[in-house]
Amino acid sequence: MENDKLTCKSCGGDSFGEGKLDGYSALQPVDKIFSNGSPIICTVCLNCGEISSIKVTKPHKFK
Ligand SMILES: [Zn+2]
């Protein structure tokens, strides 16, 4: 099964790429000082640059 069909809410485009924030840009849990957090994956419209989705790759880190 492919990814859910995405449509850009800004321009209506349907071509997307993925970007990753990692290292110092990883999202840290607010109450876990010694955790190293989780990288973030952004899904970006290739037409206008709108970010349609932002996900962390390790959601269990935030429990
Ligand atoms: Zn767009």
N, CA, C, O and the ligand as a Tripos MOL2 file, in Angstrom:
@<TRIPOS>MOLECULE
protein
  253   251    64     0     0
PROTEIN
NO_CHARGES

@<TRIPOS>ATOM
      1 N           0.8370   -1.1960    0.0000 N.3       1 MET1
      2 CA          0.0000    0.0000    0.0000 C.3       1 MET1
      3 C           0.8760    1.2510    0.0000 C.2       1 MET1
      4 O           1.8240    1.3470    0.7800 O.2       1 MET1
      5 N           0.5740    2.1710   -0.8380 N.am      2 GLU2
      6 CA          1.3500    3.3940   -0.9070 C.3       2 GLU2
      7 C           0.9330    4.3670    0.1830 C.2       2 GLU2
      8 O          -0.0500    4.1510    0.8920 O.2       2 GLU2
      9 N           1.7000    5.4400    0.3020 N.am      3 ASN3
     10 CA          1.3280    6.4760    1.2490 C.3       3 ASN3
     11 C          -0.0720    6.9780    0.9520 C.2       3 ASN3
     12 O          -0.5430    6.9210   -0.1840 O.2       3 ASN3
     13 N          -0.7290    7.4710    1.9900 N.am      4 ASP4
     14 CA         -2.0060    8.1190    1.7630 C.3       4 ASP4
     15 C          -1.8210    9.2220    0.7240 C.2       4 ASP4
     16 O          -0.8170    9.9350    0.7320 O.2       4 ASP4
     17 N          -2.7700    9.3510   -0.1410 N.am      5 LYS5
     18 CA         -2.7060   10.3930   -1.1600 C.3       5 LYS5
     19 C          -2.7300   11.7580   -0.4910 C.2       5 LYS5
     20 O          -3.6630   12.1030    0.2340 O.2       5 LYS5
     21 N          -1.6910   12.5160   -0.7500 N.am      6 LEU6
     22 CA         -1.6090   13.8400   -0.1510 C.3       6 LEU6
     23 C          -1.9390   14.9020   -1.1840 C.2       6 LEU6
     24 O          -1.5800   14.7840   -2.3560 O.2       6 LEU6
     25 N          -2.6180   15.9240   -0.7400 N.am      7 THR7
     26 CA         -2.8330   17.0950   -1.5750 C.3       7 THR7
     27 C          -2.4480   18.3270   -0.7610 C.2       7 THR7
     28 O          -2.8870   18.4960    0.3760 O.2       7 THR7
     29 N          -1.6370   19.1660   -1.3490 N.am      8 CYS8
     30 CA         -1.1900   20.3590   -0.6400 C.3       8 CYS8
     31 C          -2.3780   21.2670   -0.3310 C.2       8 CYS8
     32 O          -3.1680   21.5940   -1.2180 O.2       8 CYS8
     33 N          -2.4980   21.6720    0.9390 N.am      9 LYS9
     34 CA         -3.6340   22.5220    1.2860 C.3       9 LYS9
     35 C          -3.4300   23.9610    0.8290 C.2       9 LYS9
     36 O          -4.3630   24.7640    0.8470 O.2       9 LYS9
     37 N          -2.2270   24.2760    0.4270 N.am     10 SER10
     38 CA         -1.9400   25.6360   -0.0200 C.3      10 SER10
     39 C          -2.1270   25.7950   -1.5290 C.2      10 SER10
     40 O          -2.7820   26.7360   -1.9750 O.2      10 SER10
     41 N          -1.5530   24.8760   -2.3200 N.am     11 CYS11
     42 CA         -1.5880   25.0440   -3.7750 C.3      11 CYS11
     43 C          -2.3160   23.9050   -4.4900 C.2      11 CYS11
     44 O          -2.5540   23.9900   -5.6950 O.2      11 CYS11
     45 N          -2.6690   22.8550   -3.7740 N.am     12 GLY12
     46 CA         -3.3690   21.7440   -4.4010 C.3      12 GLY12
     47 C          -2.4510   20.7490   -5.0850 C.2      12 GLY12
     48 O          -2.9230   19.7790   -5.6780 O.2      12 GLY12
     49 N          -1.1580   20.9720   -5.0120 N.am     13 GLY13
     50 CA         -0.1950   20.0660   -5.6410 C.3      13 GLY13
     51 C          -0.1750   18.7070   -4.9610 C.2      13 GLY13
     52 O          -0.5930   18.5590   -3.8130 O.2      13 GLY13
     53 N           0.3200   17.7210   -5.6940 N.am     14 ASP14
     54 CA          0.3570   16.3790   -5.1100 C.3      14 ASP14
     55 C           1.7480   15.7460   -5.1930 C.2      14 ASP14
     56 O           1.8870   14.5280   -5.0750 O.2      14 ASP14
     57 N           2.7770   16.5750   -5.3970 N.am     15 SER15
     58 CA          4.1460   16.0680   -5.3890 C.3      15 SER15
     59 C           4.8260   16.5100   -4.0980 C.2      15 SER15
     60 O           4.8840   17.6990   -3.7830 O.2      15 SER15
     61 N           5.3330   15.5390   -3.3670 N.am     16 PHE16
     62 CA          5.9180   15.8450   -2.0660 C.3      16 PHE16
     63 C           7.2900   15.2030   -1.9240 C.2      16 PHE16
     64 O           7.5610   14.1450   -2.4920 O.2      16 PHE16
     65 N           8.1410   15.8550   -1.1630 N.am     17 GLY17
     66 CA          9.4080   15.2770   -0.7510 C.3      17 GLY17
     67 C           9.4670   15.2440    0.7670 C.2      17 GLY17
     68 O           8.6290   15.8350    1.4480 O.2      17 GLY17
     69 N          10.4620   14.5500    1.2850 N.am     18 GLU18
     70 CA         10.5990   14.4850    2.7260 C.3      18 GLU18
     71 C          11.9100   15.1060    3.1720 C.2      18 GLU18
     72 O          12.9500   14.9380    2.5340 O.2      18 GLU18
     73 N          11.8360   15.8240    4.2760 N.am     19 GLY19
     74 CA         13.0350   16.3910    4.8840 C.3      19 GLY19
     75 C          13.1550   15.9110    6.3090 C.2      19 GLY19
     76 O          12.1710   15.4920    6.9190 O.2      19 GLY19
     77 N          14.3520   15.9710    6.8330 N.am     20 LYS20
     78 CA         14.5950   15.4470    8.1770 C.3      20 LYS20
     79 C          15.3250   16.4850    9.0200 C.2      20 LYS20
     80 O          16.2980   17.0960    8.5790 O.2      20 LYS20
     81 N          14.8370   16.6670   10.2360 N.am     21 LEU21
     82 CA         15.5500   17.4690   11.2210 C.3      21 LEU21
     83 C          16.1190   16.5110   12.2460 C.2      21 LEU21
     84 O          15.3910   15.7270   12.8550 O.2      21 LEU21
     85 N          17.4240   16.5800   12.4310 N.am     22 ASP22
     86 CA         18.0480   15.6430   13.3670 C.3      22 ASP22
     87 C          19.1740   16.3680   14.0990 C.2      22 ASP22
     88 O          19.3930   17.5590   13.8780 O.2      22 ASP22
     89 N          19.8650   15.6760   14.9420 N.am     23 GLY23
     90 CA         20.9540   16.2860   15.7040 C.3      23 GLY23
     91 C          20.4080   17.3520   16.6440 C.2      23 GLY23
     92 O          19.5010   17.0760   17.4300 O.2      23 GLY23
     93 N          20.9440   18.5600   16.5770 N.am     24 TYR24
     94 CA         20.5160   19.6240   17.4820 C.3      24 TYR24
     95 C          19.0810   20.0550   17.2100 C.2      24 TYR24
     96 O          18.4500   20.6880   18.0570 O.2      24 TYR24
     97 N          18.5690   19.7170   16.0430 N.am     25 SER25
     98 CA         17.1950   20.0880   15.7120 C.3      25 SER25
     99 C          16.1750   19.0230   16.0970 C.2      25 SER25
    100 O          14.9750   19.2200   15.9100 O.2      25 SER25
    101 N          16.6430   17.8920   16.6340 N.am     26 ALA26
    102 CA         15.7030   16.8580   17.0450 C.3      26 ALA26
    103 C          14.7800   17.3930   18.1320 C.2      26 ALA26
    104 O          15.1720   18.2430   18.9310 O.2      26 ALA26
    105 N          13.5860   16.9000   18.1510 N.am     27 LEU27
    106 CA         12.5980   17.3490   19.1320 C.3      27 LEU27
    107 C          12.8290   16.6390   20.4630 C.2      27 LEU27
    108 O          12.8560   15.4110   20.5360 O.2      27 LEU27
    109 N          12.9940   17.4410   21.5130 N.am     28 GLN28
    110 CA         13.2800   16.8750   22.8310 C.3      28 GLN28
    111 C          12.0110   16.8150   23.6670 C.2      28 GLN28
    112 O          11.2120   17.7500   23.6440 O.2      28 GLN28
    113 N          11.8180   15.7320   24.4020 N.am     29 PRO29
    114 CA         10.7330   15.7100   25.3730 C.3      29 PRO29
    115 C          10.9860   16.7730   26.4420 C.2      29 PRO29
    116 O          12.1150   16.8990   26.9170 O.2      29 PRO29
    117 N           9.9720   17.5350   26.8290 N.am     30 VAL30
    118 CA         10.1950   18.6780   27.7170 C.3      30 VAL30
    119 C          10.6000   18.2700   29.1220 C.2      30 VAL30
    120 O          11.2880   19.0260   29.8080 O.2      30 VAL30
    121 N          10.1890   17.0990   29.5610 N.am     31 ASP31
    122 CA         10.4320   16.7480   30.9580 C.3      31 ASP31
    123 C          11.4840   15.6470   31.1250 C.2      31 ASP31
    124 O          11.6250   15.0760   32.2070 O.2      31 ASP31
    125 N          12.2190   15.3560   30.0480 N.am     32 LYS32
    126 CA         13.2410   14.3120   30.1190 C.3      32 LYS32
    127 C          14.5730   14.8950   29.6720 C.2      32 LYS32
    128 O          14.9560   14.8040   28.5060 O.2      32 LYS32
    129 N          15.2630   15.4930   30.6240 N.am     33 ILE33
    130 CA         16.4670   16.2580   30.3150 C.3      33 ILE33
    131 C          17.5330   15.4040   29.6310 C.2      33 ILE33
    132 O          18.2510   15.8860   28.7550 O.2      33 ILE33
    133 N          17.6350   14.1480   30.0290 N.am     34 PHE34
    134 CA         18.7290   13.3270   29.5230 C.3      34 PHE34
    135 C          18.3460   12.4970   28.3050 C.2      34 PHE34
    136 O          19.1510   11.7160   27.7990 O.2      34 PHE34
    137 N          17.1390   12.6680   27.8470 N.am     35 SER35
    138 CA         16.7500   11.9820   26.6220 C.3      35 SER35
    139 C          17.3950   12.6740   25.4290 C.2      35 SER35
    140 O          17.5990   13.8870   25.4600 O.2      35 SER35
    141 N          17.7160   11.9330   24.3910 N.am     36 ASN36
    142 CA         18.2550   12.5660   23.1920 C.3      36 ASN36
    143 C          17.1860   12.8540   22.1480 C.2      36 ASN36
    144 O          17.5130   13.1950   21.0110 O.2      36 ASN36
    145 N          15.9240   12.7240   22.5110 N.am     37 GLY37
    146 CA         14.8590   13.1890   21.6320 C.3      37 GLY37
    147 C          14.6620   12.3390   20.3980 C.2      37 GLY37
    148 O          15.1630   11.2190   20.2970 O.2      37 GLY37
    149 N          13.9270   12.8970   19.4700 N.am     38 SER38
    150 CA         13.5700   12.1630   18.2600 C.3      38 SER38
    151 C          13.7840   13.0320   17.0330 C.2      38 SER38
    152 O          13.4420   14.2140   17.0520 O.2      38 SER38
    153 N          14.3420   12.4710   15.9650 N.am     39 PRO39
    154 CA         14.3840   13.2110   14.7010 C.3      39 PRO39
    155 C          12.9680   13.5270   14.2120 C.2      39 PRO39
    156 O          12.0070   12.8470   14.5740 O.2      39 PRO39
    157 N          12.8600   14.5480   13.3990 N.am     40 ILE40
    158 CA         11.5700   14.9860   12.8570 C.3      40 ILE40
    159 C          11.5890   14.8150   11.3410 C.2      40 ILE40
    160 O          12.5450   15.2070   10.6710 O.2      40 ILE40
    161 N          10.5300   14.2320   10.8180 N.am     41 ILE41
    162 CA         10.3840   14.0960    9.3700 C.3      41 ILE41
    163 C           9.3110   15.0760    8.8950 C.2      41 ILE41
    164 O           8.1850   15.0580    9.3910 O.2      41 ILE41
    165 N           9.6620   15.9240    7.9390 N.am     42 CYS42
    166 CA          8.7120   16.8700    7.3630 C.3      42 CYS42
    167 C           8.3900   16.4550    5.9290 C.2      42 CYS42
    168 O           9.2820   16.1050    5.1570 O.2      42 CYS42
    169 N           7.1210   16.5000    5.5910 N.am     43 THR43
    170 CA          6.6950   16.2470    4.2140 C.3      43 THR43
    171 C           6.4120   17.5940    3.5590 C.2      43 THR43
    172 O           5.5490   18.3470    4.0090 O.2      43 THR43
    173 N           7.1500   17.8860    2.4890 N.am     44 VAL44
    174 CA          7.1650   19.2210    1.8970 C.3      44 VAL44
    175 C           6.5940   19.1940    0.4840 C.2      44 VAL44
    176 O           6.9800   18.3570   -0.3310 O.2      44 VAL44
    177 N           5.6810   20.1070    0.1990 N.am     45 CYS45
    178 CA          5.1620   20.2450   -1.1630 C.3      45 CYS45
    179 C           6.2760   20.7090   -2.0950 C.2      45 CYS45
    180 O           6.9290   21.7180   -1.8290 O.2      45 CYS45
    181 N           6.4950   19.9790   -3.1790 N.am     46 LEU46
    182 CA          7.5820   20.3290   -4.1070 C.3      46 LEU46
    183 C           7.2080   21.5070   -4.9820 C.2      46 LEU46
    184 O           8.0710   22.0600   -5.6640 O.2      46 LEU46
    185 N           5.9680   21.8990   -4.9830 N.am     47 ASN47
    186 CA          5.5230   23.0050   -5.8150 C.3      47 ASN47
    187 C           5.6530   24.3500   -5.1140 C.2      47 ASN47
    188 O           6.1910   25.3000   -5.6830 O.2      47 ASN47
    189 N           5.1600   24.4340   -3.8750 N.am     48 CYS48
    190 CA          5.1330   25.7330   -3.2030 C.3      48 CYS48
    191 C           5.9000   25.7530   -1.8920 C.2      48 CYS48
    192 O           6.1230   26.8260   -1.3320 O.2      48 CYS48
    193 N           6.3110   24.5900   -1.3870 N.am     49 GLY49
    194 CA          7.1050   24.5630   -0.1660 C.3      49 GLY49
    195 C           6.3010   24.4080    1.1080 C.2      49 GLY49
    196 O           6.8770   24.3400    2.1940 O.2      49 GLY49
    197 N           4.9880   24.3500    1.0000 N.am     50 GLU50
    198 CA          4.1600   24.1290    2.1790 C.3      50 GLU50
    199 C           4.5590   22.8270    2.8770 C.2      50 GLU50
    200 O           4.7680   21.8100    2.2160 O.2      50 GLU50
    201 N           4.6650   22.8540    4.1940 N.am     51 ILE51
    202 CA          4.9080   21.6190    4.9400 C.3      51 ILE51
    203 C           3.5590   21.0260    5.3230 C.2      51 ILE51
    204 O           2.8110   21.6040    6.1130 O.2      51 ILE51
    205 N           3.2630   19.8640    4.7500 N.am     52 SER52
    206 CA          1.9340   19.2890    4.9540 C.3      52 SER52
    207 C           1.9040   18.3670    6.1570 C.2      52 SER52
    208 O           0.8310   18.0930    6.6960 O.2      52 SER52
    209 N           3.0540   17.8860    6.5870 N.am     53 SER53
    210 CA          3.0920   16.9310    7.6840 C.3      53 SER53
    211 C           4.4140   17.0390    8.4180 C.2      53 SER53
    212 O           5.4770   17.1260    7.8040 O.2      53 SER53
    213 N           4.3350   17.0320    9.7330 N.am     54 ILE54
    214 CA          5.5460   16.9730   10.5450 C.3      54 ILE54
    215 C           5.3880   15.8100   11.5150 C.2      54 ILE54
    216 O           4.4400   15.7760   12.2990 O.2      54 ILE54
    217 N           6.3020   14.8740   11.4650 N.am     55 LYS55
    218 CA          6.2260   13.7120   12.3480 C.3      55 LYS55
    219 C           7.5490   13.4900   13.0470 C.2      55 LYS55
    220 O           8.6140   13.7480   12.4870 O.2      55 LYS55
    221 N           7.4720   13.0130   14.2660 N.am     56 VAL56
    222 CA          8.6850   12.5120   14.9000 C.3      56 VAL56
    223 C           8.8270   11.0400   14.5520 C.2      56 VAL56
    224 O           7.8340   10.3420   14.3460 O.2      56 VAL56
    225 N          10.0650   10.5740   14.4890 N.am     57 THR57
    226 CA         10.2860    9.1800   14.1050 C.3      57 THR57
    227 C          10.2170    8.2360   15.3030 C.2      57 THR57
    228 O          10.1050    7.0210   15.1410 O.2      57 THR57
    229 N          10.2840    8.8070   16.5130 N.am     58 LYS58
    230 CA         10.2670    7.9690   17.7170 C.3      58 LYS58
    231 C           9.2410    8.4870   18.7200 C.2      58 LYS58
    232 O           9.6180    8.9970   19.7760 O.2      58 LYS58
    233 N           7.9600    8.3660   18.4120 N.am     59 PRO59
    234 CA          6.9220    8.9350   19.2820 C.3      59 PRO59
    235 C           6.9200    8.3720   20.6950 C.2      59 PRO59
    236 O           6.4620    9.0290   21.6290 O.2      59 PRO59
    237 N           7.4340    7.1490   20.8530 N.am     60 HIS60
    238 CA          7.4480    6.5660   22.2030 C.3      60 HIS60
    239 C           8.3360    7.3470   23.1590 C.2      60 HIS60
    240 O           8.2140    7.2000   24.3750 O.2      60 HIS60
    241 N           9.2300    8.1770   22.6260 N.am     61 LYS61
    242 CA         10.0950    8.9780   23.4980 C.3      61 LYS61
    243 C           9.3200   10.0120   24.2860 C.2      61 LYS61
    244 O           9.8340   10.5530   25.2650 O.2      61 LYS61
    245 N           8.0910   10.3000   23.8770 N.am     62 PHE62
    246 CA          7.3190   11.3730   24.4960 C.3      62 PHE62
    247 C           6.2870   10.8760   25.4860 C.2      62 PHE62
    248 O           5.4930   11.6560   26.0130 O.2      62 PHE62
    249 N           6.2960    9.5920   25.7370 N.am     63 LYS63
    250 CA          5.3500    9.0580   26.7130 C.3      63 LYS63
    251 C           5.7320    9.5070   28.1270 C.2      63 LYS63
    252 O           5.0510    9.1570   29.0910 O.2      63 LYS63
    253 ZN          1.8800   23.3530   -2.3950 Zn       64 ZN64
@<TRIPOS>BOND
     1     1     2 1
     2     2     3 1
     3     3     4 2
     4     3     5 am
     5     5     6 1
     6     6     7 1
     7     7     8 2
     8     7     9 am
     9     9    10 1
    10    10    11 1
    11    11    12 2
    12    11    13 am
    13    13    14 1
    14    14    15 1
    15    15    16 2
    16    15    17 am
    17    17    18 1
    18    18    19 1
    19    19    20 2
    20    19    21 am
    21    21    22 1
    22    22    23 1
    23    23    24 2
    24    23    25 am
    25    25    26 1
    26    26    27 1
    27    27    28 2
    28    27    29 am
    29    29    30 1
    30    30    31 1
    31    31    32 2
    32    31    33 am
    33    33    34 1
    34    34    35 1
    35    35    36 2
    36    35    37 am
    37    37    38 1
    38    38    39 1
    39    39    40 2
    40    39    41 am
    41    41    42 1
    42    42    43 1
    43    43    44 2
    44    43    45 am
    45    45    46 1
    46    46    47 1
    47    47    48 2
    48    47    49 am
    49    49    50 1
    50    50    51 1
    51    51    52 2
    52    51    53 am
    53    53    54 1
    54    54    55 1
    55    55    56 2
    56    55    57 am
    57    57    58 1
    58    58    59 1
    59    59    60 2
    60    59    61 am
    61    61    62 1
    62    62    63 1
    63    63    64 2
    64    63    65 am
    65    65    66 1
    66    66    67 1
    67    67    68 2
    68    67    69 am
    69    69    70 1
    70    70    71 1
    71    71    72 2
    72    71    73 am
    73    73    74 1
    74    74    75 1
    75    75    76 2
    76    75    77 am
    77    77    78 1
    78    78    79 1
    79    79    80 2
    80    79    81 am
    81    81    82 1
    82    82    83 1
    83    83    84 2
    84    83    85 am
    85    85    86 1
    86    86    87 1
    87    87    88 2
    88    87    89 am
    89    89    90 1
    90    90    91 1
    91    91    92 2
    92    91    93 am
    93    93    94 1
    94    94    95 1
    95    95    96 2
    96    95    97 am
    97    97    98 1
    98    98    99 1
    99    99   100 2
   100    99   101 am
   101   101   102 1
   102   102   103 1
   103   103   104 2
   104   103   105 am
   105   105   106 1
   106   106   107 1
   107   107   108 2
   108   107   109 am
   109   109   110 1
   110   110   111 1
   111   111   112 2
   112   111   113 am
   113   113   114 1
   114   114   115 1
   115   115   116 2
   116   115   117 am
   117   117   118 1
   118   118   119 1
   119   119   120 2
   120   119   121 am
   121   121   122 1
   122   122   123 1
   123   123   124 2
   124   123   125 am
   125   125   126 1
   126   126   127 1
   127   127   128 2
   128   127   129 am
   129   129   130 1
   130   130   131 1
   131   131   132 2
   132   131   133 am
   133   133   134 1
   134   134   135 1
   135   135   136 2
   136   135   137 am
   137   137   138 1
   138   138   139 1
   139   139   140 2
   140   139   141 am
   141   141   142 1
   142   142   143 1
   143   143   144 2
   144   143   145 am
   145   145   146 1
   146   146   147 1
   147   147   148 2
   148   147   149 am
   149   149   150 1
   150   150   151 1
   151   151   152 2
   152   151   153 am
   153   153   154 1
   154   154   155 1
   155   155   156 2
   156   155   157 am
   157   157   158 1
   158   158   159 1
   159   159   160 2
   160   159   161 am
   161   161   162 1
   162   162   163 1
   163   163   164 2
   164   163   165 am
   165   165   166 1
   166   166   167 1
   167   167   168 2
   168   167   169 am
   169   169   170 1
   170   170   171 1
   171   171   172 2
   172   171   173 am
   173   173   174 1
   174   174   175 1
   175   175   176 2
   176   175   177 am
   177   177   178 1
   178   178   179 1
   179   179   180 2
   180   179   181 am
   181   181   182 1
   182   182   183 1
   183   183   184 2
   184   183   185 am
   185   185   186 1
   186   186   187 1
   187   187   188 2
   188   187   189 am
   189   189   190 1
   190   190   191 1
   191   191   192 2
   192   191   193 am
   193   193   194 1
   194   194   195 1
   195   195   196 2
   196   195   197 am
   197   197   198 1
   198   198   199 1
   199   199   200 2
   200   199   201 am
   201   201   202 1
   202   202   203 1
   203   203   204 2
   204   203   205 am
   205   205   206 1
   206   206   207 1
   207   207   208 2
   208   207   209 am
   209   209   210 1
   210   210   211 1
   211   211   212 2
   212   211   213 am
   213   213   214 1
   214   214   215 1
   215   215   216 2
   216   215   217 am
   217   217   218 1
   218   218   219 1
   219   219   220 2
   220   219   221 am
   221   221   222 1
   222   222   223 1
   223   223   224 2
   224   223   225 am
   225   225   226 1
   226   226   227 1
   227   227   228 2
   228   227   229 am
   229   229   230 1
   230   230   231 1
   231   231   232 2
   232   231   233 am
   233   233   234 1
   234   234   235 1
   235   235   236 2
   236   235   237 am
   237   237   238 1
   238   238   239 1
   239   239   240 2
   240   239   241 am
   241   241   242 1
   242   242   243 1
   243   243   244 2
   244   243   245 am
   245   245   246 1
   246   246   247 1
   247   247   248 2
   248   247   249 am
   249   249   250 1
   250   250   251 1
   251   251   252 2
@<TRIPOS>SUBSTRUCTURE
     1 MET1         2 RESIDUE 1 A MET
     2 GLU2         6 RESIDUE 1 A GLU
     3 ASN3        10 RESIDUE 1 A ASN
     4 ASP4        14 RESIDUE 1 A ASP
     5 LYS5        18 RESIDUE 1 A LYS
     6 LEU6        22 RESIDUE 1 A LEU
     7 THR7        26 RESIDUE 1 A THR
     8 CYS8        30 RESIDUE 1 A CYS
     9 LYS9        34 RESIDUE 1 A LYS
    10 SER10       38 RESIDUE 1 A SER
    11 CYS11       42 RESIDUE 1 A CYS
    12 GLY12       46 RESIDUE 1 A GLY
    13 GLY13       50 RESIDUE 1 A GLY
    14 ASP14       54 RESIDUE 1 A ASP
    15 SER15       58 RESIDUE 1 A SER
    16 PHE16       62 RESIDUE 1 A PHE
    17 GLY17       66 RESIDUE 1 A GLY
    18 GLU18       70 RESIDUE 1 A GLU
    19 GLY19       74 RESIDUE 1 A GLY
    20 LYS20       78 RESIDUE 1 A LYS
    21 LEU21       82 RESIDUE 1 A LEU
    22 ASP22       86 RESIDUE 1 A ASP
    23 GLY23       90 RESIDUE 1 A GLY
    24 TYR24       94 RESIDUE 1 A TYR
    25 SER25       98 RESIDUE 1 A SER
    26 ALA26      102 RESIDUE 1 A ALA
    27 LEU27      106 RESIDUE 1 A LEU
    28 GLN28      110 RESIDUE 1 A GLN
    29 PRO29      114 RESIDUE 1 A PRO
    30 VAL30      118 RESIDUE 1 A VAL
    31 ASP31      122 RESIDUE 1 A ASP
    32 LYS32      126 RESIDUE 1 A LYS
    33 ILE33      130 RESIDUE 1 A ILE
    34 PHE34      134 RESIDUE 1 A PHE
    35 SER35      138 RESIDUE 1 A SER
    36 ASN36      142 RESIDUE 1 A ASN
    37 GLY37      146 RESIDUE 1 A GLY
    38 SER38      150 RESIDUE 1 A SER
    39 PRO39      154 RESIDUE 1 A PRO
    40 ILE40      158 RESIDUE 1 A ILE
    41 ILE41      162 RESIDUE 1 A ILE
    42 CYS42      166 RESIDUE 1 A CYS
    43 THR43      170 RESIDUE 1 A THR
    44 VAL44      174 RESIDUE 1 A VAL
    45 CYS45      178 RESIDUE 1 A CYS
    46 LEU46      182 RESIDUE 1 A LEU
    47 ASN47      186 RESIDUE 1 A ASN
    48 CYS48      190 RESIDUE 1 A CYS
    49 GLY49      194 RESIDUE 1 A GLY
    50 GLU50      198 RESIDUE 1 A GLU
    51 ILE51      202 RESIDUE 1 A ILE
    52 SER52      206 RESIDUE 1 A SER
    53 SER53      210 RESIDUE 1 A SER
    54 ILE54      214 RESIDUE 1 A ILE
    55 LYS55      218 RESIDUE 1 A LYS
    56 VAL56      222 RESIDUE 1 A VAL
    57 THR57      226 RESIDUE 1 A THR
    58 LYS58      230 RESIDUE 1 A LYS
    59 PRO59      234 RESIDUE 1 A PRO
    60 HIS60      238 RESIDUE 1 A HIS
    61 LYS61      242 RESIDUE 1 A LYS
    62 PHE62      246 RESIDUE 1 A PHE
    63 LYS63      250 RESIDUE 1 A LYS
    64 ZN64       253 GROUP 0 **** ****
